[in-house]
Amino acid sequence: MNDDKRKTQRRPLLVEVRYEGAGMRGETRISDMSATGVYVDVMNPLPAGVSLTLNFALPDGHEVYAQGVVVRSESRIGMAVMFTRIKPEDQQRIAELVAQAV
C-alpha cells in the first residue's frame, strides 16, 4: 500500500503463516505487519476481494488466528490482507509489536 493510504503503523517482520481461502491453502511467510493487516509473500496470490483465514505465530510464540480479505494482489510477489475478524487482544499484541520498532 502507498504510505499515504496507511492509517496504522506498519513494520517489516518475517513470520511463517498458514492461509486458506477460495478453495486453496498454503504455507508461506508474512513480510510486513500492522494491527489492521499483513503482507503475505506468495508466488500465486489470491485475487483481490477473496476472503481467507490466517494462522501465524508472533515472535514471542503467541498464536494468532484471523480472518481477512485480500485488498491487493501482485502476481509473483504477494498479497496485502486486511483483517476482517481478529481477537482484540491479538490485534493489541500486534500493535505493541509494531510500536516497538518505531
N, C-alpha and C positions, 0 to 999 in steps of 0.2 A: 504494500500500500504506500501511497505517497505520504510523506510526513505530514503534509497539511491536512490530510483526512483522518489522521490518528487522533483519538480522543483520550487514549491512555498510554502510559509509558510502556515501552517495548524493550526487550533485552535479547541479545543473541544467547542462545542456550541450547546445547545439544543433549537431547534425551531420546531414548527409544520410545516408540509409540506403536500401538496396535489400533487399526481402524477398520470399520466395516460400514458399507453403505452402497446402495444401488446394486445389490447382489454381489458385491466384490469385497474382499477383505485383504489386508496386507499388514506387513510389519516394516517399519522404516524409522525415520528419525524426525524429530521436531528440531528446527534450527533457530527459531525465533518465537518468543512467547510474550504475551501480555495477559492482564487479568480478563480480557474480553475475547482472546483467541490465540491461535498458534499458526505458524507456517510449517507445513509438512513437506519435507523433501521427498519427491516421488517422481519416477520417470513417466508414469501414466496416471496423472491426476484425474480425479473425478471431475465432471463438469460443474461449473457454477450453478448454484441452486440446489444441488444434491444434499440431502440430509445424511449425516453419518454419526456413528458413535466412536469415541476415542477413549483409550485407556493408556495412561502413561504414569511413570513414577518421577517425582521431583528429585533433585539431587540428594535430599535428606531421606529418601526412601518412601515418602508419603505417596500413596496411590491415588490417582485422580481418574474418575470416570465421568465423562461429559458427553453431551450431545451437541452437535454443531451443524452448521451449513457452510458449504463451500461458497465463498464470496468472490474468489478469483482463482482461475485455473491457468497454469502456464505449462504447456506441453514440454516434457523432458526436463522440467525444473521442479515444479511442485504446486501446492495449492494453499491458499490462505483460507483458514477456517475460523468463523466466528462462533463462539459458544452460544447455544440457544437454551441449554439447560446444564447447570453445574451447581453443585452444592455451594452455598455461600461461604462455608469455611474453606473449601478448596480454592475458590476464587480469591479469598483473602490471603491464603498462603502464597498463591501465585503473585499477587500484588506485592506482598512483602519481599518475595524473592527478587522480583524485578526492581523494586526500590533499592535493594542492597547494592545493585550495580551502578546506581547513579551517583 
